[in-house]
Amino acid sequence: MKIASRVVLVICLVVVGLYFIVFLSANQLEENWFNPHYRTKVAQYPLMRTLFYLHWDGDAKSDYLLSKKYKSLKVEIDRSEDCRLTQEMLDEIEIGIEAVMQKPGGITFEDSDIFSLSKENYTVDEILAIKEKYNSNSSDGSEAKIHILCMNRYADEPLNIGLTLEEDGMVIFWQTMKKLASNNPDSLKLYVVSTVLHEIGHQVGLKHVENEKCLMVAFVERPGNAKGALKKIMTSFCEEELEAVEQIRESL
Protein backbone atom coordinates (compact mmCIF):
# COMPACT_ATOMS: atom_id res chain seq x y z
CA MET A 1 0.00 0.00 0.00
CA LYS A 2 2.85 2.34 0.84
CA ILE A 3 4.56 1.57 -2.48
CA ALA A 4 1.34 2.29 -4.38
CA SER A 5 0.94 5.60 -2.55
CA ARG A 6 4.49 6.57 -3.38
CA VAL A 7 4.00 5.71 -7.04
CA VAL A 8 0.85 7.84 -7.16
CA LEU A 9 2.69 10.69 -5.44
CA VAL A 10 5.57 10.48 -7.92
CA ILE A 11 3.17 10.46 -10.85
CA CYS A 12 1.34 13.50 -9.47
CA LEU A 13 4.61 15.36 -8.94
CA VAL A 14 5.72 14.55 -12.50
CA VAL A 15 2.39 15.72 -13.94
CA VAL A 16 2.45 18.94 -11.93
CA GLY A 17 6.07 19.52 -12.89
CA LEU A 18 5.35 19.00 -16.58
CA TYR A 19 2.38 21.35 -16.35
CA PHE A 20 4.48 24.17 -14.93
CA ILE A 21 7.24 23.59 -17.49
CA VAL A 22 4.74 23.88 -20.35
CA PHE A 23 2.94 26.82 -18.70
CA LEU A 24 6.14 28.79 -18.19
CA SER A 25 7.45 27.99 -21.68
CA ALA A 26 4.15 28.96 -23.31
CA ASN A 27 4.24 32.36 -21.65
CA GLN A 28 7.77 33.29 -22.68
CA LEU A 29 7.89 35.75 -25.58
CA GLU A 30 11.04 34.34 -27.15
CA GLU A 31 11.20 31.18 -29.20
CA ASN A 32 11.79 28.03 -27.19
CA TRP A 33 11.09 24.30 -27.38
CA PHE A 34 7.32 24.84 -27.03
CA ASN A 35 6.16 27.94 -28.91
CA PRO A 36 7.49 27.24 -32.44
CA HIS A 37 6.74 23.51 -32.43
CA TYR A 38 3.78 22.72 -30.18
CA ARG A 39 1.84 25.91 -29.43
CA THR A 40 -0.38 25.81 -32.52
CA LYS A 41 -1.37 22.18 -31.96
CA VAL A 42 -2.06 22.58 -28.24
CA ALA A 43 -3.94 25.86 -28.78
CA GLN A 44 -6.46 24.14 -31.07
CA TYR A 45 -8.31 23.03 -27.94
CA PRO A 46 -10.13 25.72 -25.90
CA LEU A 47 -9.54 23.79 -22.67
CA MET A 48 -5.78 23.74 -23.32
CA ARG A 49 -5.82 27.49 -24.03
CA THR A 50 -7.42 28.00 -20.64
CA LEU A 51 -5.15 25.60 -18.74
CA PHE A 52 -1.90 26.94 -20.20
CA TYR A 53 -3.01 30.55 -20.64
CA LEU A 54 -2.53 30.53 -24.42
CA HIS A 55 -3.91 33.96 -25.26
CA TRP A 56 -1.59 35.32 -27.95
CA ASP A 57 -2.87 36.72 -31.24
CA GLY A 58 -3.74 33.75 -33.42
CA ASP A 59 -3.97 31.16 -30.64
CA ALA A 60 -7.61 30.53 -31.60
CA LYS A 61 -6.98 30.54 -35.35
CA SER A 62 -8.09 26.91 -35.69
CA ASP A 63 -11.54 27.97 -34.36
CA TYR A 64 -11.80 30.44 -37.22
CA LEU A 65 -10.10 28.63 -40.10
CA LEU A 66 -11.28 25.03 -39.70
CA SER A 67 -14.91 24.76 -40.79
CA LYS A 68 -15.07 21.10 -39.76
CA LYS A 69 -14.49 22.22 -36.18
CA TYR A 70 -16.81 25.24 -36.05
CA LYS A 71 -19.19 25.62 -38.98
CA SER A 72 -20.44 29.12 -38.14
CA LEU A 73 -19.18 32.31 -36.54
CA LYS A 74 -20.83 34.73 -34.12
CA VAL A 75 -19.40 38.23 -33.81
CA GLU A 76 -20.32 39.84 -30.48
CA ILE A 77 -20.18 43.64 -30.39
CA ASP A 78 -19.98 45.52 -27.09
CA ARG A 79 -19.68 49.27 -27.49
CA SER A 80 -19.70 52.61 -25.75
CA GLU A 81 -22.70 54.88 -26.29
CA ASP A 82 -21.05 57.11 -28.89
CA CYS A 83 -19.85 54.23 -31.06
CA ARG A 84 -22.04 53.79 -34.13
CA LEU A 85 -21.35 50.73 -36.24
CA THR A 86 -23.71 50.95 -39.19
CA GLN A 87 -25.21 48.04 -41.06
CA GLU A 88 -23.19 49.06 -44.10
CA MET A 89 -19.98 48.72 -42.06
CA LEU A 90 -21.04 45.30 -40.76
CA ASP A 91 -21.95 44.10 -44.25
CA GLU A 92 -18.47 44.94 -45.55
CA ILE A 93 -16.83 43.40 -42.48
CA GLU A 94 -18.82 40.22 -43.10
CA ILE A 95 -17.58 40.04 -46.69
CA GLY A 96 -13.99 40.41 -45.48
CA ILE A 97 -14.42 37.73 -42.82
CA GLU A 98 -15.96 35.32 -45.31
CA ALA A 99 -12.93 35.71 -47.56
CA VAL A 100 -10.65 34.16 -44.93
CA MET A 101 -12.84 32.07 -42.61
CA GLN A 102 -15.17 30.34 -45.08
CA LYS A 103 -17.84 29.33 -42.53
CA PRO A 104 -20.54 27.23 -44.28
CA GLY A 105 -22.96 27.87 -41.39
CA GLY A 106 -22.75 31.63 -41.90
CA ILE A 107 -21.70 34.66 -39.88
CA THR A 108 -24.00 36.46 -37.46
CA PHE A 109 -23.52 39.77 -35.61
CA GLU A 110 -24.86 40.36 -32.12
CA ASP A 111 -25.04 43.97 -30.88
CA SER A 112 -24.80 42.96 -27.25
CA ASP A 113 -23.94 45.52 -24.55
CA ILE A 114 -23.94 49.32 -24.74
CA PHE A 115 -22.06 50.96 -21.88
CA SER A 116 -21.00 54.39 -20.65
CA LEU A 117 -17.37 55.46 -20.29
CA SER A 118 -16.03 57.51 -17.40
CA LYS A 119 -12.62 58.38 -18.87
CA GLU A 120 -11.29 59.94 -22.07
CA ASN A 121 -8.86 57.08 -22.68
CA TYR A 122 -8.02 53.66 -21.29
CA THR A 123 -4.91 51.56 -20.71
CA VAL A 124 -4.67 48.03 -22.05
CA ASP A 125 -5.31 46.56 -18.59
CA GLU A 126 -8.45 48.66 -18.22
CA ILE A 127 -9.60 47.61 -21.69
CA LEU A 128 -9.08 43.94 -20.85
CA ALA A 129 -11.12 44.43 -17.66
CA ILE A 130 -13.99 45.86 -19.72
CA LYS A 131 -13.67 42.94 -22.16
CA GLU A 132 -13.88 40.51 -19.26
CA LYS A 133 -16.95 42.27 -17.89
CA TYR A 134 -19.00 42.33 -21.07
CA ASN A 135 -17.67 39.50 -23.22
CA SER A 136 -19.89 36.43 -23.24
CA ASN A 137 -17.87 34.74 -25.94
CA SER A 138 -16.36 31.30 -25.95
CA SER A 139 -16.43 28.97 -28.92
CA ASP A 140 -18.82 26.09 -28.28
CA GLY A 141 -20.88 23.53 -30.13
CA SER A 142 -20.47 24.22 -33.85
CA GLU A 143 -20.07 28.00 -33.45
CA ALA A 144 -16.84 29.94 -33.18
CA LYS A 145 -17.05 33.34 -31.55
CA ILE A 146 -15.09 36.57 -31.73
CA HIS A 147 -15.52 39.78 -29.76
CA ILE A 148 -15.41 43.38 -30.99
CA LEU A 149 -15.13 46.05 -28.29
CA CYS A 150 -15.70 49.64 -29.45
CA MET A 151 -14.37 52.37 -27.14
CA ASN A 152 -13.03 55.91 -27.27
CA ARG A 153 -9.21 56.13 -27.08
CA TYR A 154 -6.12 54.11 -26.15
CA ALA A 155 -4.02 55.73 -23.41
CA ASP A 156 -0.85 53.72 -24.10
CA GLU A 157 -0.68 54.67 -27.81
CA PRO A 158 -3.08 57.58 -28.49
CA LEU A 159 -2.82 57.31 -32.30
CA ASN A 160 -3.67 53.62 -32.39
CA ILE A 161 -7.09 52.88 -33.92
CA GLY A 162 -7.25 49.17 -33.21
CA LEU A 163 -5.79 46.43 -31.05
CA THR A 164 -6.19 42.69 -30.67
CA LEU A 165 -7.43 41.49 -27.29
CA GLU A 166 -6.05 38.10 -26.35
CA GLU A 167 -6.80 35.34 -28.89
CA ASP A 168 -10.50 35.90 -29.47
CA GLY A 169 -11.19 39.63 -29.64
CA MET A 170 -10.23 43.15 -30.57
CA VAL A 171 -10.90 46.76 -29.64
CA ILE A 172 -11.42 49.63 -32.06
CA PHE A 173 -11.02 53.22 -30.90
CA TRP A 174 -13.97 55.24 -32.16
CA GLN A 175 -12.92 58.76 -31.17
CA THR A 176 -9.43 58.27 -32.57
CA MET A 177 -10.88 57.10 -35.88
CA LYS A 178 -13.30 60.03 -35.98
CA LYS A 179 -10.41 62.46 -35.50
CA LEU A 180 -8.41 60.67 -38.18
CA ALA A 181 -11.36 60.98 -40.55
CA SER A 182 -12.13 64.62 -39.66
CA ASN A 183 -10.66 65.98 -42.89
CA ASN A 184 -12.61 63.44 -44.96
CA PRO A 185 -15.75 62.12 -43.21
CA ASP A 186 -16.29 59.51 -45.93
CA SER A 187 -13.19 57.75 -44.67
CA LEU A 188 -14.70 56.82 -41.28
CA LYS A 189 -16.53 53.78 -42.61
CA LEU A 190 -13.38 52.66 -44.40
CA TYR A 191 -11.29 53.00 -41.25
CA VAL A 192 -13.76 50.91 -39.25
CA VAL A 193 -13.90 48.13 -41.84
CA SER A 194 -10.14 48.19 -42.42
CA THR A 195 -9.32 48.15 -38.71
CA VAL A 196 -11.67 45.31 -37.80
CA LEU A 197 -10.44 43.18 -40.69
CA HIS A 198 -6.82 43.99 -39.89
CA GLU A 199 -7.29 42.69 -36.33
CA ILE A 200 -9.21 39.68 -37.70
CA GLY A 201 -6.13 39.04 -39.83
CA HIS A 202 -3.96 38.87 -36.72
CA GLN A 203 -6.43 36.48 -35.08
CA VAL A 204 -6.16 34.04 -37.99
CA GLY A 205 -2.37 34.18 -37.84
CA LEU A 206 -1.37 36.92 -40.28
CA LYS A 207 1.54 39.26 -39.54
CA HIS A 208 2.20 42.80 -40.73
CA VAL A 209 3.32 43.25 -44.34
CA GLU A 210 5.14 46.02 -46.18
CA ASN A 211 2.90 46.03 -49.27
CA GLU A 212 0.79 49.20 -48.95
CA LYS A 213 -1.90 47.62 -51.13
CA CYS A 214 -2.53 44.94 -48.52
CA LEU A 215 -4.75 45.15 -45.46
CA MET A 216 -2.09 43.98 -43.00
CA VAL A 217 0.19 46.97 -43.57
CA ALA A 218 1.23 48.33 -40.16
CA PHE A 219 0.36 52.00 -40.69
CA VAL A 220 -2.89 53.62 -41.82
CA GLU A 221 -3.19 56.37 -44.40
CA ARG A 222 -4.72 59.71 -43.58
CA PRO A 223 -6.34 60.73 -46.88
CA GLY A 224 -6.99 64.27 -47.91
CA ASN A 225 -9.80 65.27 -50.19
CA ALA A 226 -7.92 64.58 -53.41
CA LYS A 227 -9.67 62.39 -55.95
CA GLY A 228 -8.87 58.73 -55.31
CA ALA A 229 -7.45 59.36 -51.82
CA LEU A 230 -9.87 56.98 -50.14
CA LYS A 231 -8.57 54.10 -52.26
CA LYS A 232 -5.44 54.14 -50.10
CA ILE A 233 -7.43 52.70 -47.18
CA MET A 234 -7.52 48.95 -47.77
CA THR A 235 -10.79 47.22 -46.90
CA SER A 236 -10.14 43.73 -48.27
CA PHE A 237 -7.37 41.18 -48.01
CA CYS A 238 -4.93 41.21 -50.90
CA GLU A 239 -3.97 38.10 -52.87
CA GLU A 240 -0.76 37.45 -50.94
CA GLU A 241 -2.69 37.63 -47.65
CA LEU A 242 -5.32 35.18 -48.88
CA GLU A 243 -2.55 32.82 -49.98
CA ALA A 244 -0.92 33.15 -46.54
CA VAL A 245 -4.24 32.28 -44.87
CA GLU A 246 -4.51 29.13 -46.98
CA GLN A 247 -1.01 28.12 -45.92
CA ILE A 248 -1.96 28.64 -42.27
CA ARG A 249 -5.16 26.62 -42.76
CA GLU A 250 -3.26 23.75 -44.34
CA SER A 251 -0.77 23.71 -41.45
CA LEU A 252 -3.46 23.17 -38.81
CORLIN-V423726 format. One record per pair of residues at least 24 apart in sequence whose C-alpha atoms are under 6 Angstrom apart, sorted by sequence separation. I is the first residue (numbers start at 0). J is the second residue. If there is no record, write none. Layout:
BEGIN
i->[I;I]
j->[J;J]
END
This chain:
BEGIN
i->[213;22;71;70;120;121;122;70;71;73;76;80;120;121;122;161;70;71;72;73;74;75;76;77;79;80;120;71;73;76;77;78;79;80;163;64;66;77;79;63;193;72;74;78;70;71;72;73;74;75;76;77;78;79;69;72;74;76;69;69;62;92;59;58;56;57;55;56;54;55;54;95;60;60;56;57;56;57;57;64]
j->[237;51;102;102;152;153;154;103;104;106;109;113;153;154;155;194;104;105;106;107;108;109;110;111;113;114;154;106;108;111;112;113;114;115;198;100;102;113;115;100;234;142;144;148;141;142;143;144;145;146;147;148;149;150;141;144;146;148;142;143;143;192;166;166;165;166;165;166;165;166;166;235;202;203;201;202;202;203;204;248]
END
